[in-house]
Amino acid sequence: MLNKPYGYVEHLCVQCTNGGKGYPRQIIGWDNFRVQLPSICTRSMIANPTAPTALITYNHDDAVAGDQVYSNGFEKFFINNEKKLCPVTTCKLLKKGCATAWDGGDGNNIQMAATAPWAVTIKDNTFDGYGASEMCVECDNEYQKIYYDNVQIKQTARCIGKLVPKTFTALNQPWEWRATATPIVFATGWKDFFKNTDPDAEKVGLVAPNGCNPTKCSVMKDDCTTPWDFTKESGFTMDPSTFALSYTRSTE
């Protein structure tokens, strides 16, 4: 019989007798004969061909992104071809290798719900980001366990890609020599050259430390790799705190 979805195992003994004229001569048995039909549930789950096969990266952005949630964690990684007959009973995260209990990853930032549909939550709450957490997803329907190993997830630090260049137009031109030591400020700071596109740029210290504003600026030569030598090539200076650029008019 092949119409039993959960299969069966039957242990039998086959017994035969010979003889004639109503008198048995020999009785022989073949004991422990087994017939087994595997349950369809032993092969109902397969890997999802669209499951992530490379590092998953999220950019931290307090004002925009929020936590990343896969509402159906099972279907993110697997397919169940027999949902009615073989419902999934448990899903959980394990460490890479699928043998050790999951510890939450870097900063306890990645979790899987304990009940269906086993939502996976990837927290977006770390300004400095967190490194790639490697994990395994295990699901079970009581007949079959299936694994998806080496899932890698990381979150980048806040402020990446927030600064964009502006078109700078210098003021106070032309600059002419004057017998005075008072410098002329021609750039008040980094905002003359760049724009901070972070939504919380003005909320310094509240949502993101320093609001993603520059913490360091320097003057380079036109190759953008060689530092400018203010000693040998004097004429202007940069303020170390405000990053304002000043032209010294008294230099002949």
Beta strands, then each sheet from edge to edge (+ up, - down):
strand 1: 8-20
strand 2: 23-37
strand 3: 45-47
strand 4: 56-59
strand 5: 68-70
strand 6: 78-80
strand 7: 90-95
strand 8: 110-112
strand 9: 120-122
strand 10: 130-140
strand 11: 145-156
strand 12: 163-165
strand 13: 184-187
strand 14: 194-196
strand 15: 236-238
strand 16: 245-247
sheet 1: 1+ 2-
sheet 2: 3+ 6-
sheet 3: 4+ 11+ 10- 7+
sheet 4: 5+ 9- 8+
sheet 5: 12+ 14-
sheet 6: 13+ 16- 15+
end
